[in-house]
């Protein structure tokens, strides 16, 4: 994902949480996931080399990268 696509995407999302090297955005406007074209629930941006995520729900994930960050698009089942 290039810088323009990332900036446009993030500007359309609602910031939700930030802890350590992980920042979460909510998709409150049903933007399509760039990987599967279905609307996603949250975007999780992992900035550190190693991150640990504690999931409280069963989720499908789509993944891409931007610069050195991993981008996780969550889809609740």
Protein Blocks (a to p, Z undefined) as FASTA:
>chain_A
ZZklmmmmmmmpccfbdehjbccdddfkopacfklopacfbdcddfbfbdcdddfbdcdd
ddddehjbccdddddZZ
